[in-house]
Amino acid sequence: MGIAEHEVTTPSEGVLLEPAGGSGAGVLVLAGSSGRVDRQRARLLAQQGLLALAIRWFGGPGQPAGICEIPLETFVAAVELLRSRGAERVGILGVSKGAEAALLTAVREPRVDVVVAVSPTALVWCNVGPGLDGRRRPYRSSWTWRGRPLPFVPMDDSWQPAGKTDGPVAIRGWYDLSERTFAQHLDAAAIPVEKARADVLLVAGGDDAMWPSQRYAEQLAARRRAAGASVHLIARDDAGHRPRFPGESPAEASQTFLYGGTPSADALLGEVAWAPIVDALRPAQGAAGSRQ
């Protein structure tokens, strides 16, 4: 399938991949805290006949250097761009902090038809890195909406990693501790995913060493089901934070973080999730009634 590649600078720096003949379905692709424009994943989706837009949503010109008070309007503008290019059905596929952004955008923007949240959180967390003012502390929300910061859970900086600290570190325990320390913040910071008009598909690994994404995915699914809203949860107990879809190479090792899982388990989770993801994003097969 021929794919036209267009560099975009508005609403954010990124790339738009357009199948030959166009597409009635578009997907916004959001990486996590790497901050990269996820061209490879966008190309895989474009090869499935989807209009795919991958953007840099922090760390670019005019943006905060970190994930700090990022306007959710950034993602709404990207949804508008996809619709302006002929997409009648628009989804957002995000991983980790990108999944947090995707879910929060869908809660507030009814023109989002489907969310694919990979290694998600069920809570709004504090900033990761500095804001526009260059400061990392005091902690602030990762997100704003209409100029107002969203309620969030701070991090408990008393946490210390277990075992050796001269190599990559698993920080899942930091999130677990922060939930306990700031338990009074949890209700206000919960992502009200049941309010989203969009269909919701969740992908998570039980061996995630970054944060407890399978537990979070189960909490999100429970909120949807309690409200009678569609949700599909795909999980593997042995997969980590970075599931890999067919056609993607294994994730590169990090010198900073442990992500959990294994290359085999991460690939198996991505393989099982791939067909449901593509079906959810395509107009003809994305009906809410096709999932439970």
N, C-alpha and C positions, 0 to 999 in steps of 0.2 A: 504494500500500500504506500503510495506517495504521500509524503508529509512535508508541508511547507513550514519553515521555522522563521519566526519573526521575533526580533529583539524588541522589548517594550521598556519604556521608561516611566510610564504612568499607567495605573496609579502608583506602581513601584517598579523598581528595576527587576527584569525577569525575562522569560522567554515564553512565547505563545506558539504551540505546535498544532497545526491545522491539517487534518486529513484531506486528501484530494477530494473535491466535491463537497467539502464542508461537513458539518455534523449538527444534529439536533440536540446533542448532549454535550455539556462542557463540565470540566472538573478543574477546580483550583487545587494545586498541589503545594502543601506546606511542609517544609522540613522542620526539624526540632531545633534544639539549642545550638546546632552547628551553624545556623544562620545562612546556609548555602541555598542557592537556587537549585532545586532538585531536578535537573534536566533529565537524568537517566530515568527516573520514575515517571516523569511527564511523558517522555518518549514512549515508554512501555504502554501507557494509557492511550496515547495517540495512535499507536499501532492497533489498538482495539476499536478504532473508529471514533474516539472521543476528542473533542477540542480541549486541549490541555494547556493550562496556564500555571507556570511555576514562578513564584516571586520571592524576592528577598524582603522580608518584613521587619528586619532590624539589622543594624550594622551597615546600612547603605547611606547614600547622600540624604541629609536632612532627617535621618532616623536615629533613635537612641543607639548607642553602642551595644547595649544589652537588652534583655527582655524586661523592660521597665516602662510601665504606663504606655503600652502600645495601644493606639486607638483601634478598636474593633472596626471602625469605619474603613480602615485599610483593607480589610477583607470584603466588606460590603462593596467597595469600589471595584474590587477584582471580580466579584460576582456580576456587577453591572457591565464590566467589560466583556465578559463571556456572553451575557445576554445580548449585548450590542453586536456581537459577531454571529448571531443566529442560534445560540443555544437556547432551546425551549425548556430543557431540564438542566439544572446546574447542581453539581455536588461539590463538596469540599473533602479532600483526603488529606488528613494531617497526622503526623506522628509525634508522640510525646508532647512537648509544649505546643507544637503545631496542632495536635489533636485537641488540646485545651482551647486553643483559639477557634478551631473549627466548631466545636460544640457551643461555645459561647456566642459565636456569630449566628449560628442557626437558631439559637434561642431568641435572638433579637431581630433577625432578618427573615421574613416569611418567604422570600424568593429563593431561599436555599431549599432544594428538594430532597437532598440526601447528604448525610455526613458519614464518612468512613473514618473512625477514630482508632488509630493504631497505637497501642501502648498508652492509653489515655489516663487521665486523672478524673476523679469525680469532684475535685475541689479547685477553686481558684487559689493559686499560690502567689507568693511574693516574687519580687523581681529577681532575675538571674543576671547579674551584671549591672553596669551603670546606666543611669538615665541620661536624658539630654544635658543635665547639669554635671555629668561626669562622676556623680556620687553613687556608691553602692549601698550606703547606709544613711539614714535609717531605712529599714525595709519599707517598700511601697508595693502597691499592686502591680502585677504584670500587665494589667489591662485597664483601659478606660472606655467609657461609652458616653457619648455626648459630653465629653469634657470632664466626666466624673469618674474617679477611680472605683473599680469594683471591690467589694469586700474580699479580703484575702486572709490566708493563713501565713504567718511569718515562719521563719526557720529558727530553731533553738540552737544558738551557736555554742552551747556547751557540749554538743555532740562531738565524740571522738571516734574515728574508725577503729574497729577491732583488728588486732593482729598487726602485721607489718604495715608500715605506711611509706615505704620507700619505692612503691610501685603503684599501679592502678588501684583505685579504691572503689568498693561498693558503697553507695551512699543511701541505699534503701532505708537503712536504719535511721538515718537523719530525718527522713520524712515521717517514719513511724513515731520517732520521739517528738517531733514538732507537732504532730496531731495530738499527742497526749498532753504536751505542755500547753498548747493553745486550744484546748478542747472547746473553750467558750466561743471560739471563732468559727467552728465547723459548720454550724447551721447557716450562718449568714454567707459563708464562702461556698456552700454546696452549689454545684452547677445544676440549675433547674431544667434538666434535659427533657423533662416531661412537657415543657412548654413549647418545645420546638415542633413546628409543623412538619419538618423534614423526617424522612425515614432515617433510622440510625442503625449503623452496622459497626460493631465493636470487635477489635482484634487484640488479643493480649496473651502474654506468656506468664506462667506461674513462677518461673525462675528469674523474672525481671529483677536485676540487682540495682537498678536506678531508683525506681519507686514501685509500690505494689500495684502494678497496672491491672493484674487480673482481679484483685479485690475491688479496685476502683471500677473496672468494667462491670463486675457483678452488681455493684451498687447503682451504677447508671442504668443497667438493664432492669433492676428492681423498680426504680423510679418510673421508668417507661411503662412497665407492665402494670404497676399499680394505677396508672392513669389511663390504661387501655390503649396505649400508643405502641406502634410497631417497633420492634427491636430484634436484632440478630446478633448473638454473641458467639464468636469463634475463638477458642482458646486451646492451648496445650500447656500442660503443667511443666514440661521440661524446656520450653522456649523462653528466650530472654526479651530484652527491651527492643531488639532490632530484627523483627521478622523480615525475611527476604523473599520477594516475589519471584516467580519464574522469569528467568532472563536477567536477574540481578546477581552480581557476584557477591560472595560473602563480605560482610561488613569488615572494614579495616579495624585492626586492634588499636586501642587507645592507650596512650601513655598516662592518662589521667584517671579514667573511669573503668570499672568493670561493669559490663552490661548484662551478664548472666546468659544462660542458655548455651547452646553449642551451634556451630555452623549447620549441622545436620538438623537439629530440632528447629532452629530459626527458619531454615528453608522449608521444612515440612509444614510449619504453621502458615508460612506465606503461600505455599502451594495449595493448601486446603482452602485458604481464604480468597484466593485470586478469582476463581469463577464467581462466587457470590458478590465480590466487590464489583466486578465488571458488569454483572447482571443488574446490580442495584443502580449503577450509574447510567446505564442505557435506558432511554425513554420507554421502550416497549416492554421491558422486563423489570422495571423498578417499582411496580405497584406494591403498596404497603401490604396487601393481602397475600403476597407471595412469601412472607417471612413471619416468623413467630418469635 
